[in-house]
């Protein structure tokens, strides 16, 4: 879904930064690259010891749910919510944002 939606939005390339020490991150990288290759999506996957640092210091738009990264990054998009809203319209989304001042 990520590839289909981002392509429809005109995104030219997606880069996935995966946490190298995390179990199965190498397999996830291989799966991402395999699916991207099979579908023609321009995706890159990188293993790094500190994806939070990379994401916090890039000028590119990022998609993450990591609060610390969101607090420090320059631009972000709630990609999961947008994909669910666009591709799974029957899903019931609950807004947990506080409305208190």
C-alpha positions in Angstrom: 0.0 0.0 0.0 2.9 2.4 0.7 4.2 2.1 -2.8 0.8 2.4 -4.5 -0.2 5.5 -2.5 3.1 7.3 -2.7 3.3 6.7 -6.4 -0.2 8.1 -6.8 0.9 11.2 -4.9 3.9 11.7 -7.2 6.6 10.7 -4.7 9.6 9.8 -6.8 11.5 7.7 -4.2 11.0 6.2 -0.7 13.9 5.4 1.5 13.4 3.1 4.5 15.8 3.5 7.4 15.8 0.3 9.5 17.4 -0.3 12.9 20.3 -2.6 12.2 20.5 -4.2 15.6 16.8 -5.2 15.6 16.1 -8.8 14.9 14.8 -9.5 11.3 15.7 -6.0 10.0 17.8 -7.6 7.3 14.9 -9.8 6.2 12.6 -6.8 6.2 15.1 -4.9 4.1 15.2 -7.8 1.6 11.4 -8.0 1.5 11.0 -4.2 0.9 13.5 -4.4 -2.0 11.9 -7.5 -3.5 8.4 -6.0 -3.5 9.7 -2.7 -4.8 11.6 -4.5 -7.6 8.5 -6.6 -8.5 6.3 -3.6 -8.7 8.6 -1.0 -10.2 8.5 1.3 -7.2 11.7 3.3 -6.6 12.5 2.3 -3.0 15.7 2.0 -1.1 16.2 0.3 2.2 19.2 1.1 4.5 20.3 -0.6 7.7 21.7 1.8 10.3 22.6 1.8 14.0 20.6 5.0 14.5 17.7 5.6 12.2 16.3 8.0 14.7 19.3 10.3 14.3 19.1 10.0 10.5 15.4 10.8 10.4 15.7 13.7 13.0 18.3 15.5 10.8 17.0 15.1 7.3 15.4 17.9 5.3 13.1 15.3 3.6 9.5 14.5 4.6 9.5 11.5 6.9 6.8 9.0 8.0 7.2 7.7 11.5 5.3 7.2 14.7 8.3 7.7 16.9 7.6 10.6 19.2 11.2 11.6 19.7 11.8 11.7 16.0 8.6 13.7 15.4 9.8 16.2 18.0 13.0 16.9 16.2 12.3 16.3 12.5 11.7 19.2 10.0 8.8 17.7 8.0 6.6 14.7 8.6 3.4 13.1 7.3 1.1 10.7 9.1 1.4 8.1 6.3 -0.3 5.3 8.1 -3.4 7.4 8.8 -3.6 8.7 5.2 -3.2 5.2 3.7 -5.9 3.8 6.0 -8.2 6.7 5.1 -7.5 6.3 1.4 -7.3 2.6 1.0 -9.5 1.2 3.8 -12.4 3.6 3.9 -14.5 1.3 6.1 -11.9 1.6 8.9 -13.1 3.5 11.9 -10.5 6.1 13.0 -10.6 7.5 16.5 -8.9 10.9 17.1 -7.1 10.7 20.4 -5.7 14.2 20.2 -6.5 16.3 23.2 -8.8 19.3 22.7 -8.0 20.8 26.1 -6.1 24.1 26.0 
